[in-house]
């Protein structure tokens, strides 16, 4: 069983967030609004299952998944992307792979 990541996390800094959003095909206006936000993330973990809630002054969003299992994510009300996502854990970090159409982005 992985370490327990449950808790509340405040985003302090996003490095290369603009480049990440461009790679995902997010439009200019949405990127500009998103780059100004400092979201708070609430992680709820039960073994390998996670619920991640994101709270901002703009919109709130929730996503649930199981580590190592690919799932379809639709970011309804945000940028309305439909993508395939797989999250993995290692000894030192988490990794999320997202595929939108023919594009793939990896978050470490």
Steps between C-alpha positions, in 0.01 A plus 500: 500500500636847412566776751189690605475826305171606659494864595467854375765640269541862390662561161776755552677489163437348157812458290441500124122496549451711186700252288306208647166662417616585146605136451151390606341737248333726757385828349669836571228652723469191720881483536516862614229450764650170618851644530373755755332242724657347811287188549463304819495120459336263746617139466285220641672163483378149574784261412557537123180700446508880496255786484666833425292813545630826358370829637560840338333838496397423140362142517515184705574157354514141624670193352513141625729220386693191602882492473621309194159488329433710192178701505320759291499852644273773370589839643142626472459862596875564487644466151272210394783267400433129461814300571628161608695516827716257694656589835793309650702521822868429551723516806579867434213659303159474339456507125193573291484424129224673303415440137279748319431393142850423361684708762653356816621693803677363807483677836762405760 
